[in-house]
Amino acid sequence: MADYLFYTYFEDGNEYFVYKDLRFERSHTKEKDFPFLESLLRFTYLDIWPMEDLFKKMDRALLDFYREHDFDSQRAVMSTLEELAKKHIYFEFLRLDWQARFRLVDRYPDEDTHRILPHKQLRHIPSDLDTLQKQIMRLFQDVLDIDDGKKKPVQEKLQAYLDKEKRESLYAYQFKPISTAYERTRQGTFAEVLHPTSLSDLVEFSLRECVKREQRMRICSYCGKYFAIPRRNTAEFCNLTVDENGHTCREVGAVKRWAEKKNSDELFKEYRREYKKRFNWIKAGKISPGAFYAWSATAKGKRDECAEGKMSFAEFRKWLSES
Ligand SMILES: [Zn+2]
């Protein structure tokens, strides 16, 4: 059935996706690489509900296609899949797979079209993905989060995660069999390679690797999403989420931290200067020790409020000048 190539593997710190339409001799083999786990993480955080109409549209077009076998309905499905393929690499697989299915129907028009082009498979993607995303998120939280404060081994946490399924159905991701090949990669070394037959194969392959490696996960202090952190790395911000100016959390976060530090340095400097000035007033007899200590206790409280962001630096300075 496959008149296309699509496979993926992990090598060093990266994941590779190689694909090609074999029906066109001149089509180039495309290769995309991402840092390890990036595609799974993007899939986990993919906002699928705004895309639901696209899936409904494909469903309707397929039902028309069952009746008419017309080119317009086929085009409606394929152009939507092309649009989706731009949003995530896993959907590139979906596009190639469905293209091959349509070609098969063209070649064997007497075959069972419903079976070759199962419309429900597309129609159910948003709700299936929604369930899957929640299960993956719980796996990160319960098993791989290094900040969870639990010292238990990953294997033990994994068992506890899987056991929760007994009390709450659809809680845990259920590992499934997939078939991989041990092959020479484009980098010239051998690796376990997946030639997926479904979207869920791709998820399984990544998720399994992530648990096998006991990949440490952390919530980014900037965007609040999970990201994978390499061993002996203390990264606090992810490199995945990009803001409207094209800066990643790591870039924006570093600047923010620096600005916070600079502000807090200024704040403490200001407080110390004022403290010394007023302390000297005691010797000069301008203020009583009691009044000074009362002031300093209040000032310290205000300083800490400001450091916690409950009060602006400008307000703190205003308070100092008026107290
Ligand atoms: Zn982030």
Residues whose N, C-alpha, C, O or C-beta is under 5 A from the ligand:
A	BS01	ZN	C220 Y222 C223 G224 F237 C238 T241 C249
